[in-house]
Amino acid sequence: MTAETTLNTIHAWYDIANHGDSRRVLALAGPEYIRHEPDGTRAVTVYEYAAEVRQLIQTRGVLRWEYQAFAEGDVAFVTWIAHGHRDGPMSGVQAYRVAGGKLVETWLSAIAPVAWPAPPPTGNGDPEANKRLLKRWYEEMYQQRRFAELAPQLCGPVFTRHEASGTFDVTAEEHGRRLAEAIAARDAREGRSPMIHEYRVFAAGDRVGVIATAAPNGPYVQAWRVEDGLLVESWWPGFAQADW
């Protein structure tokens, strides 16, 4: 399946969300839809999921969704902001797998209770180089604990972070120190062991995304923007509360 076909399905899905037309779920979700969610993994039939969407719309109304998506093959990553919920705005990063023009699997690790700024459109980039950059981030910086050395080599001088607490900028050096302190505390509690495992990397244009598991925190979905060979922006709402 091409990335264009995958994105067509994603755009159709968010059109459903923005119009509240639950009847169209039957045309866009697969016969079985596997959902990796903050509380764990479950499989629903298309009819069960259509009923869930209908109930959500009745309960919370039709939300307004801003989003940007990129895809590699049959997997798409979506960074979204939902407006209009009675409890306030929400933001997240969600990955989808598409087969036969239908959603058959999705990953959503957490929802940030804030409104992130609207993400910029996907720009030009070298997907394979961006994958190598992210693999260095994990396999050299995280696994080898080389934060002070490698953060300035791998992320931009200003690194914009969209997290559960909101959006903020850090310098490469500040982010390296932030990570070093957090991982040192983790190693003191848990003992030094591999941090990131079972990760899958996807890329298109200037975007790269990952579905991964961090020990001992759990699984998560994250997206980045790359500029001039450096990570300059990240979207990460948090870890799931159960294994997938």
BAMI-38003 format. One record per residue (C-alpha): residue number from 1; residue in three letters; x, z, y. Coordinates in nm, 2 decimals, m for minus. Layout:
<baba><k>NUM</k><r>ALA</r><u>X</u><w>Z</w><v>Y</v></baba>
...
This chain:
<baba><k>1</k><r>MET</r><u>0.00</u><w>0.00</w><v>0.00</v></baba>
<baba><k>2</k><r>THR</r><u>0.13</u><w>m0.09</w><v>0.34</v></baba>
<baba><k>3</k><r>ALA</r><u>0.17</u><w>0.16</w><v>0.63</v></baba>
<baba><k>4</k><r>GLU</r><u>m0.08</u><w>m0.05</w><v>0.83</v></baba>
<baba><k>5</k><r>THR</r><u>m0.35</u><w>m0.02</w><v>0.56</v></baba>
<baba><k>6</k><r>THR</r><u>m0.28</u><w>0.35</w><v>0.54</v></baba>
<baba><k>7</k><r>LEU</r><u>m0.32</u><w>0.39</w><v>0.92</v></baba>
<baba><k>8</k><r>ASN</r><u>m0.64</u><w>0.19</w><v>0.92</v></baba>
<baba><k>9</k><r>THR</r><u>m0.79</u><w>0.45</w><v>0.69</v></baba>
<baba><k>10</k><r>ILE</r><u>m0.66</u><w>0.74</w><v>0.91</v></baba>
<baba><k>11</k><r>HIS</r><u>m0.80</u><w>0.59</w><v>1.22</v></baba>
<baba><k>12</k><r>ALA</r><u>m1.14</u><w>0.54</w><v>1.05</v></baba>
<baba><k>13</k><r>TRP</r><u>m1.13</u><w>0.90</w><v>0.94</v></baba>
<baba><k>14</k><r>TYR</r><u>m1.07</u><w>1.04</w><v>1.29</v></baba>
<baba><k>15</k><r>ASP</r><u>m1.34</u><w>0.81</w><v>1.42</v></baba>
<baba><k>16</k><r>ILE</r><u>m1.58</u><w>0.99</w><v>1.18</v></baba>
<baba><k>17</k><r>ALA</r><u>m1.45</u><w>1.32</w><v>1.31</v></baba>
<baba><k>18</k><r>ASN</r><u>m1.50</u><w>1.22</w><v>1.68</v></baba>
<baba><k>19</k><r>HIS</r><u>m1.85</u><w>1.10</w><v>1.62</v></baba>
<baba><k>20</k><r>GLY</r><u>m1.97</u><w>1.35</w><v>1.37</v></baba>
<baba><k>21</k><r>ASP</r><u>m2.09</u><w>1.09</w><v>1.13</v></baba>
<baba><k>22</k><r>SER</r><u>m2.07</u><w>1.27</w><v>0.79</v></baba>
<baba><k>23</k><r>ARG</r><u>m2.25</u><w>0.99</w><v>0.61</v></baba>
<baba><k>24</k><r>ARG</r><u>m1.93</u><w>0.78</w><v>0.63</v></baba>
<baba><k>25</k><r>VAL</r><u>m1.73</u><w>1.04</w><v>0.44</v></baba>
<baba><k>26</k><r>LEU</r><u>m1.86</u><w>0.88</w><v>0.12</v></baba>
<baba><k>27</k><r>ALA</r><u>m1.69</u><w>0.55</w><v>0.21</v></baba>
<baba><k>28</k><r>LEU</r><u>m1.35</u><w>0.70</w><v>0.31</v></baba>
<baba><k>29</k><r>ALA</r><u>m1.28</u><w>0.99</w><v>0.07</v></baba>
<baba><k>30</k><r>GLY</r><u>m1.18</u><w>0.92</w><v>m0.29</v></baba>
<baba><k>31</k><r>PRO</r><u>m1.39</u><w>1.02</w><v>m0.59</v></baba>
<baba><k>32</k><r>GLU</r><u>m1.16</u><w>1.32</w><v>m0.62</v></baba>
<baba><k>33</k><r>TYR</r><u>m1.00</u><w>1.45</w><v>m0.31</v></baba>
<baba><k>34</k><r>ILE</r><u>m0.71</u><w>1.70</w><v>m0.36</v></baba>
<baba><k>35</k><r>ARG</r><u>m0.67</u><w>1.93</w><v>m0.07</v></baba>
<baba><k>36</k><r>HIS</r><u>m0.36</u><w>2.15</w><v>m0.02</v></baba>
<baba><k>37</k><r>GLU</r><u>m0.48</u><w>2.40</w><v>0.24</v></baba>
<baba><k>38</k><r>PRO</r><u>m0.36</u><w>2.72</w><v>0.40</v></baba>
<baba><k>39</k><r>ASP</r><u>m0.53</u><w>2.93</w><v>0.12</v></baba>
<baba><k>40</k><r>GLY</r><u>m0.42</u><w>2.71</w><v>m0.17</v></baba>
<baba><k>41</k><r>THR</r><u>m0.50</u><w>2.38</w><v>m0.35</v></baba>
<baba><k>42</k><r>ARG</r><u>m0.84</u><w>2.27</w><v>m0.46</v></baba>
<baba><k>43</k><r>ALA</r><u>m1.00</u><w>1.94</w><v>m0.57</v></baba>
<baba><k>44</k><r>VAL</r><u>m1.34</u><w>1.83</w><v>m0.45</v></baba>
<baba><k>45</k><r>THR</r><u>m1.56</u><w>1.54</w><v>m0.53</v></baba>
<baba><k>46</k><r>VAL</r><u>m1.64</u><w>1.30</w><v>m0.25</v></baba>
<baba><k>47</k><r>TYR</r><u>m2.00</u><w>1.43</w><v>m0.26</v></baba>
<baba><k>48</k><r>GLU</r><u>m1.89</u><w>1.79</w><v>m0.24</v></baba>
<baba><k>49</k><r>TYR</r><u>m1.66</u><w>1.71</w><v>0.05</v></baba>
<baba><k>50</k><r>ALA</r><u>m1.93</u><w>1.51</w><v>0.24</v></baba>
<baba><k>51</k><r>ALA</r><u>m2.15</u><w>1.82</w><v>0.21</v></baba>
<baba><k>52</k><r>GLU</r><u>m1.87</u><w>2.04</w><v>0.35</v></baba>
<baba><k>53</k><r>VAL</r><u>m1.82</u><w>1.81</w><v>0.64</v></baba>
<baba><k>54</k><r>ARG</r><u>m2.19</u><w>1.80</w><v>0.71</v></baba>
<baba><k>55</k><r>GLN</r><u>m2.20</u><w>2.18</w><v>0.71</v></baba>
<baba><k>56</k><r>LEU</r><u>m1.90</u><w>2.21</w><v>0.94</v></baba>
<baba><k>57</k><r>ILE</r><u>m2.06</u><w>1.97</w><v>1.19</v></baba>
<baba><k>58</k><r>GLN</r><u>m2.38</u><w>2.17</w><v>1.18</v></baba>
<baba><k>59</k><r>THR</r><u>m2.19</u><w>2.50</w><v>1.23</v></baba>
<baba><k>60</k><r>ARG</r><u>m1.93</u><w>2.42</w><v>1.49</v></baba>
<baba><k>61</k><r>GLY</r><u>m2.06</u><w>2.09</w><v>1.64</v></baba>
<baba><k>62</k><r>VAL</r><u>m1.87</u><w>1.77</w><v>1.69</v></baba>
<baba><k>63</k><r>LEU</r><u>m1.52</u><w>1.84</w><v>1.81</v></baba>
<baba><k>64</k><r>ARG</r><u>m1.30</u><w>1.60</w><v>2.02</v></baba>
<baba><k>65</k><r>TRP</r><u>m0.98</u><w>1.51</w><v>1.84</v></baba>
<baba><k>66</k><r>GLU</r><u>m0.67</u><w>1.38</w><v>2.00</v></baba>
<baba><k>67</k><r>TYR</r><u>m0.41</u><w>1.26</w><v>1.76</v></baba>
<baba><k>68</k><r>GLN</r><u>m0.11</u><w>1.05</w><v>1.69</v></baba>
<baba><k>69</k><r>ALA</r><u>m0.03</u><w>0.91</w><v>1.34</v></baba>
<baba><k>70</k><r>PHE</r><u>0.26</u><w>0.74</w><v>1.16</v></baba>
<baba><k>71</k><r>ALA</r><u>0.28</u><w>0.63</w><v>0.80</v></baba>
<baba><k>72</k><r>GLU</r><u>0.53</u><w>0.53</w><v>0.54</v></baba>
<baba><k>73</k><r>GLY</r><u>0.37</u><w>0.35</w><v>0.25</v></baba>
<baba><k>74</k><r>ASP</r><u>0.06</u><w>0.54</w><v>0.13</v></baba>
<baba><k>75</k><r>VAL</r><u>0.14</u><w>0.86</w><v>0.32</v></baba>
<baba><k>76</k><r>ALA</r><u>0.05</u><w>0.93</w><v>0.68</v></baba>
<baba><k>77</k><r>PHE</r><u>0.13</u><w>1.22</w><v>0.91</v></baba>
<baba><k>78</k><r>VAL</r><u>m0.11</u><w>1.32</w><v>1.18</v></baba>
<baba><k>79</k><r>THR</r><u>m0.04</u><w>1.55</w><v>1.47</v></baba>
<baba><k>80</k><r>TRP</r><u>m0.37</u><w>1.65</w><v>1.62</v></baba>
<baba><k>81</k><r>ILE</r><u>m0.54</u><w>1.87</w><v>1.88</v></baba>
<baba><k>82</k><r>ALA</r><u>m0.91</u><w>1.96</w><v>1.84</v></baba>
<baba><k>83</k><r>HIS</r><u>m1.11</u><w>2.05</w><v>2.15</v></baba>
<baba><k>84</k><r>GLY</r><u>m1.46</u><w>2.20</w><v>2.18</v></baba>
<baba><k>85</k><r>HIS</r><u>m1.46</u><w>2.47</w><v>1.91</v></baba>
<baba><k>86</k><r>ARG</r><u>m1.63</u><w>2.79</w><v>2.02</v></baba>
<baba><k>87</k><r>ASP</r><u>m1.32</u><w>2.99</w><v>1.94</v></baba>
<baba><k>88</k><r>GLY</r><u>m1.10</u><w>2.77</w><v>2.15</v></baba>
<baba><k>89</k><r>PRO</r><u>m0.87</u><w>2.47</w><v>2.09</v></baba>
<baba><k>90</k><r>MET</r><u>m0.67</u><w>2.42</w><v>1.77</v></baba>
<baba><k>91</k><r>SER</r><u>m0.37</u><w>2.21</w><v>1.68</v></baba>
<baba><k>92</k><r>GLY</r><u>m0.20</u><w>2.11</w><v>1.36</v></baba>
<baba><k>93</k><r>VAL</r><u>0.01</u><w>1.87</w><v>1.15</v></baba>
<baba><k>94</k><r>GLN</r><u>m0.16</u><w>1.72</w><v>0.85</v></baba>
<baba><k>95</k><r>ALA</r><u>m0.04</u><w>1.47</w><v>0.59</v></baba>
<baba><k>96</k><r>TYR</r><u>m0.26</u><w>1.24</w><v>0.39</v></baba>
<baba><k>97</k><r>ARG</r><u>m0.22</u><w>1.01</w><v>0.09</v></baba>
<baba><k>98</k><r>VAL</r><u>m0.43</u><w>0.70</w><v>0.08</v></baba>
<baba><k>99</k><r>ALA</r><u>m0.52</u><w>0.49</w><v>m0.23</v></baba>
<baba><k>100</k><r>GLY</r><u>m0.76</u><w>0.20</w><v>m0.23</v></baba>
<baba><k>101</k><r>GLY</r><u>m0.84</u><w>0.26</w><v>0.14</v></baba>
<baba><k>102</k><r>LYS</r><u>m0.96</u><w>0.61</w><v>0.07</v></baba>
<baba><k>103</k><r>LEU</r><u>m0.82</u><w>0.96</w><v>0.13</v></baba>
<baba><k>104</k><r>VAL</r><u>m0.72</u><w>1.11</w><v>m0.21</v></baba>
<baba><k>105</k><r>GLU</r><u>m0.48</u><w>1.39</w><v>m0.11</v></baba>
<baba><k>106</k><r>THR</r><u>m0.41</u><w>1.60</w><v>0.20</v></baba>
<baba><k>107</k><r>TRP</r><u>m0.17</u><w>1.87</w><v>0.31</v></baba>
<baba><k>108</k><r>LEU</r><u>m0.24</u><w>2.12</w><v>0.59</v></baba>
<baba><k>109</k><r>SER</r><u>m0.03</u><w>2.44</w><v>0.59</v></baba>
<baba><k>110</k><r>ALA</r><u>m0.17</u><w>2.61</w><v>0.90</v></baba>
<baba><k>111</k><r>ILE</r><u>m0.37</u><w>2.57</w><v>1.22</v></baba>
<baba><k>112</k><r>ALA</r><u>m0.22</u><w>2.67</w><v>1.56</v></baba>
<baba><k>113</k><r>PRO</r><u>m0.48</u><w>2.85</w><v>1.77</v></baba>
<baba><k>114</k><r>VAL</r><u>m0.36</u><w>2.67</w><v>2.09</v></baba>
<baba><k>115</k><r>ALA</r><u>m0.38</u><w>2.33</w><v>2.25</v></baba>
<baba><k>116</k><r>TRP</r><u>m0.06</u><w>2.15</w><v>2.22</v></baba>
<baba><k>117</k><r>PRO</r><u>0.01</u><w>1.87</w><v>2.47</v></baba>
<baba><k>118</k><r>ALA</r><u>m0.11</u><w>1.53</w><v>2.35</v></baba>
<baba><k>119</k><r>PRO</r><u>0.18</u><w>1.38</w><v>2.14</v></baba>
<baba><k>120</k><r>PRO</r><u>0.34</u><w>1.06</w><v>2.27</v></baba>
<baba><k>121</k><r>PRO</r><u>0.28</u><w>0.74</w><v>2.09</v></baba>
<baba><k>122</k><r>THR</r><u>0.51</u><w>0.66</w><v>1.80</v></baba>
<baba><k>123</k><r>GLY</r><u>0.81</u><w>0.47</w><v>1.94</v></baba>
<baba><k>124</k><r>ASN</r><u>1.08</u><w>0.25</w><v>1.80</v></baba>
<baba><k>125</k><r>GLY</r><u>1.34</u><w>0.40</w><v>1.57</v></baba>
<baba><k>126</k><r>ASP</r><u>1.55</u><w>0.37</w><v>1.25</v></baba>
<baba><k>127</k><r>PRO</r><u>1.34</u><w>0.54</w><v>0.98</v></baba>
<baba><k>128</k><r>GLU</r><u>1.62</u><w>0.56</w><v>0.73</v></baba>
<baba><k>129</k><r>ALA</r><u>1.87</u><w>0.70</w><v>0.98</v></baba>
<baba><k>130</k><r>ASN</r><u>1.60</u><w>0.95</w><v>1.08</v></baba>
<baba><k>131</k><r>LYS</r><u>1.56</u><w>1.06</w><v>0.72</v></baba>
<baba><k>132</k><r>ARG</r><u>1.93</u><w>1.11</w><v>0.69</v></baba>
<baba><k>133</k><r>LEU</r><u>1.92</u><w>1.32</w><v>1.01</v></baba>
<baba><k>134</k><r>LEU</r><u>1.65</u><w>1.55</w><v>0.87</v></baba>
<baba><k>135</k><r>LYS</r><u>1.83</u><w>1.58</w><v>0.53</v></baba>
<baba><k>136</k><r>ARG</r><u>2.14</u><w>1.70</w><v>0.72</v></baba>
<baba><k>137</k><r>TRP</r><u>1.92</u><w>1.95</w><v>0.91</v></baba>
<baba><k>138</k><r>TYR</r><u>1.81</u><w>2.10</w><v>0.57</v></baba>
<baba><k>139</k><r>GLU</r><u>2.10</u><w>2.04</w><v>0.34</v></baba>
<baba><k>140</k><r>GLU</r><u>2.39</u><w>2.11</w><v>0.57</v></baba>
<baba><k>141</k><r>MET</r><u>2.26</u><w>2.33</w><v>0.85</v></baba>
<baba><k>142</k><r>TYR</r><u>2.00</u><w>2.54</w><v>0.66</v></baba>
<baba><k>143</k><r>GLN</r><u>2.15</u><w>2.55</w><v>0.32</v></baba>
<baba><k>144</k><r>GLN</r><u>2.51</u><w>2.60</w><v>0.44</v></baba>
<baba><k>145</k><r>ARG</r><u>2.40</u><w>2.83</w><v>0.72</v></baba>
<baba><k>146</k><r>ARG</r><u>2.59</u><w>2.62</w><v>0.98</v></baba>
<baba><k>147</k><r>PHE</r><u>2.35</u><w>2.68</w><v>1.27</v></baba>
<baba><k>148</k><r>ALA</r><u>2.58</u><w>2.73</w><v>1.56</v></baba>
<baba><k>149</k><r>GLU</r><u>2.80</u><w>2.44</w><v>1.46</v></baba>
<baba><k>150</k><r>LEU</r><u>2.53</u><w>2.18</w><v>1.37</v></baba>
<baba><k>151</k><r>ALA</r><u>2.23</u><w>2.25</w><v>1.59</v></baba>
<baba><k>152</k><r>PRO</r><u>2.40</u><w>2.09</w><v>1.89</v></baba>
<baba><k>153</k><r>GLN</r><u>2.50</u><w>1.79</w><v>1.67</v></baba>
<baba><k>154</k><r>LEU</r><u>2.15</u><w>1.74</w><v>1.52</v></baba>
<baba><k>155</k><r>CYS</r><u>1.90</u><w>1.82</w><v>1.80</v></baba>
<baba><k>156</k><r>GLY</r><u>1.89</u><w>1.72</w><v>2.16</v></baba>
<baba><k>157</k><r>PRO</r><u>2.01</u><w>1.93</w><v>2.45</v></baba>
<baba><k>158</k><r>VAL</r><u>1.64</u><w>2.00</w><v>2.52</v></baba>
<baba><k>159</k><r>PHE</r><u>1.44</u><w>2.06</w><v>2.21</v></baba>
<baba><k>160</k><r>THR</r><u>1.06</u><w>2.08</w><v>2.26</v></baba>
<baba><k>161</k><r>ARG</r><u>0.89</u><w>2.30</w><v>2.00</v></baba>
<baba><k>162</k><r>HIS</r><u>0.52</u><w>2.30</w><v>1.94</v></baba>
<baba><k>163</k><r>GLU</r><u>0.44</u><w>2.61</w><v>1.73</v></baba>
<baba><k>164</k><r>ALA</r><u>0.15</u><w>2.85</w><v>1.66</v></baba>
<baba><k>165</k><r>SER</r><u>0.24</u><w>3.05</w><v>1.97</v></baba>
<baba><k>166</k><r>GLY</r><u>0.23</u><w>2.74</w><v>2.19</v></baba>
<baba><k>167</k><r>THR</r><u>0.48</u><w>2.49</w><v>2.33</v></baba>
<baba><k>168</k><r>PHE</r><u>0.82</u><w>2.57</w><v>2.47</v></baba>
<baba><k>169</k><r>ASP</r><u>1.16</u><w>2.42</w><v>2.53</v></baba>
<baba><k>170</k><r>VAL</r><u>1.49</u><w>2.55</w><v>2.40</v></baba>
<baba><k>171</k><r>THR</r><u>1.85</u><w>2.42</w><v>2.43</v></baba>
<baba><k>172</k><r>ALA</r><u>2.03</u><w>2.31</w><v>2.11</v></baba>
<baba><k>173</k><r>GLU</r><u>2.25</u><w>2.62</w><v>2.14</v></baba>
<baba><k>174</k><r>GLU</r><u>1.95</u><w>2.85</w><v>2.18</v></baba>
<baba><k>175</k><r>HIS</r><u>1.77</u><w>2.70</w><v>1.88</v></baba>
<baba><k>176</k><r>GLY</r><u>2.09</u><w>2.74</w><v>1.67</v></baba>
<baba><k>177</k><r>ARG</r><u>2.11</u><w>3.11</w><v>1.76</v></baba>
<baba><k>178</k><r>ARG</r><u>1.73</u><w>3.16</w><v>1.70</v></baba>
<baba><k>179</k><r>LEU</r><u>1.76</u><w>3.01</w><v>1.35</v></baba>
<baba><k>180</k><r>ALA</r><u>2.09</u><w>3.20</w><v>1.27</v></baba>
<baba><k>181</k><r>GLU</r><u>1.93</u><w>3.53</w><v>1.36</v></baba>
<baba><k>182</k><r>ALA</r><u>1.61</u><w>3.46</w><v>1.16</v></baba>
<baba><k>183</k><r>ILE</r><u>1.79</u><w>3.34</w><v>0.85</v></baba>
<baba><k>184</k><r>ALA</r><u>2.04</u><w>3.63</w><v>0.87</v></baba>
<baba><k>185</k><r>ALA</r><u>1.75</u><w>3.87</w><v>0.87</v></baba>
<baba><k>186</k><r>ARG</r><u>1.59</u><w>3.68</w><v>0.58</v></baba>
<baba><k>187</k><r>ASP</r><u>1.92</u><w>3.69</w><v>0.38</v></baba>
<baba><k>188</k><r>ALA</r><u>1.96</u><w>4.06</w><v>0.44</v></baba>
<baba><k>189</k><r>ARG</r><u>1.61</u><w>4.12</w><v>0.29</v></baba>
<baba><k>190</k><r>GLU</r><u>1.60</u><w>3.87</w><v>0.01</v></baba>
<baba><k>191</k><r>GLY</r><u>1.96</u><w>3.79</w><v>m0.06</v></baba>
<baba><k>192</k><r>ARG</r><u>2.12</u><w>3.46</w><v>0.02</v></baba>
<baba><k>193</k><r>SER</r><u>1.96</u><w>3.18</w><v>m0.17</v></baba>
<baba><k>194</k><r>PRO</r><u>1.85</u><w>2.82</w><v>m0.11</v></baba>
<baba><k>195</k><r>MET</r><u>1.61</u><w>2.81</w><v>0.19</v></baba>
<baba><k>196</k><r>ILE</r><u>1.43</u><w>2.47</w><v>0.16</v></baba>
<baba><k>197</k><r>HIS</r><u>1.34</u><w>2.31</w><v>m0.17</v></baba>
<baba><k>198</k><r>GLU</r><u>1.10</u><w>2.05</w><v>m0.31</v></baba>
<baba><k>199</k><r>TYR</r><u>1.09</u><w>1.87</w><v>0.02</v></baba>
<baba><k>200</k><r>ARG</r><u>0.97</u><w>1.51</w><v>0.07</v></baba>
<baba><k>201</k><r>VAL</r><u>1.06</u><w>1.32</w><v>0.38</v></baba>
<baba><k>202</k><r>PHE</r><u>0.87</u><w>1.03</w><v>0.53</v></baba>
<baba><k>203</k><r>ALA</r><u>0.95</u><w>0.83</w><v>0.84</v></baba>
<baba><k>204</k><r>ALA</r><u>0.83</u><w>0.55</w><v>1.07</v></baba>
<baba><k>205</k><r>GLY</r><u>0.96</u><w>0.44</w><v>1.41</v></baba>
<baba><k>206</k><r>ASP</r><u>1.09</u><w>0.75</w><v>1.60</v></baba>
<baba><k>207</k><r>ARG</r><u>0.90</u><w>1.00</w><v>1.38</v></baba>
<baba><k>208</k><r>VAL</r><u>0.99</u><w>1.18</w><v>1.07</v></baba>
<baba><k>209</k><r>GLY</r><u>0.78</u><w>1.42</w><v>0.87</v></baba>
<baba><k>210</k><r>VAL</r><u>0.82</u><w>1.66</w><v>0.57</v></baba>
<baba><k>211</k><r>ILE</r><u>0.61</u><w>1.83</w><v>0.31</v></baba>
<baba><k>212</k><r>ALA</r><u>0.83</u><w>2.12</w><v>0.19</v></baba>
<baba><k>213</k><r>THR</r><u>0.85</u><w>2.47</w><v>0.06</v></baba>
<baba><k>214</k><r>ALA</r><u>1.06</u><w>2.74</w><v>0.21</v></baba>
<baba><k>215</k><r>ALA</r><u>1.16</u><w>3.05</w><v>0.01</v></baba>
<baba><k>216</k><r>PRO</r><u>1.01</u><w>3.31</w><v>0.04</v></baba>
<baba><k>217</k><r>ASN</r><u>0.77</u><w>3.19</w><v>0.31</v></baba>
<baba><k>218</k><r>GLY</r><u>0.58</u><w>2.91</w><v>0.13</v></baba>
<baba><k>219</k><r>PRO</r><u>0.48</u><w>2.55</w><v>0.18</v></baba>
<baba><k>220</k><r>TYR</r><u>0.45</u><w>2.37</w><v>0.51</v></baba>
<baba><k>221</k><r>VAL</r><u>0.41</u><w>2.04</w><v>0.69</v></baba>
<baba><k>222</k><r>GLN</r><u>0.61</u><w>1.95</w><v>0.99</v></baba>
<baba><k>223</k><r>ALA</r><u>0.68</u><w>1.64</w><v>1.21</v></baba>
<baba><k>224</k><r>TRP</r><u>0.96</u><w>1.56</w><v>1.45</v></baba>
<baba><k>225</k><r>ARG</r><u>1.04</u><w>1.30</w><v>1.71</v></baba>
<baba><k>226</k><r>VAL</r><u>1.39</u><w>1.15</w><v>1.72</v></baba>
<baba><k>227</k><r>GLU</r><u>1.56</u><w>1.01</w><v>2.03</v></baba>
<baba><k>228</k><r>ASP</r><u>1.92</u><w>0.87</w><v>2.04</v></baba>
<baba><k>229</k><r>GLY</r><u>1.99</u><w>1.00</w><v>1.69</v></baba>
<baba><k>230</k><r>LEU</r><u>1.88</u><w>1.36</w><v>1.77</v></baba>
<baba><k>231</k><r>LEU</r><u>1.58</u><w>1.57</w><v>1.70</v></baba>
<baba><k>232</k><r>VAL</r><u>1.41</u><w>1.62</w><v>2.04</v></baba>
<baba><k>233</k><r>GLU</r><u>1.06</u><w>1.74</w><v>1.95</v></baba>
<baba><k>234</k><r>SER</r><u>0.90</u><w>1.92</w><v>1.67</v></baba>
<baba><k>235</k><r>TRP</r><u>0.54</u><w>2.01</w><v>1.56</v></baba>
<baba><k>236</k><r>TRP</r><u>0.50</u><w>2.30</w><v>1.32</v></baba>
<baba><k>237</k><r>PRO</r><u>0.19</u><w>2.52</w><v>1.30</v></baba>
<baba><k>238</k><r>GLY</r><u>0.33</u><w>2.75</w><v>1.03</v></baba>
<baba><k>239</k><r>PHE</r><u>0.34</u><w>2.82</w><v>0.66</v></baba>
<baba><k>240</k><r>ALA</r><u>0.06</u><w>2.82</w><v>0.41</v></baba>
<baba><k>241</k><r>GLN</r><u>m0.05</u><w>3.16</w><v>0.28</v></baba>
<baba><k>242</k><r>ALA</r><u>m0.05</u><w>3.04</w><v>m0.09</v></baba>
<baba><k>243</k><r>ASP</r><u>0.15</u><w>2.81</w><v>m0.31</v></baba>
<baba><k>244</k><r>TRP</r><u>0.04</u><w>2.45</w><v>m0.35</v></baba>
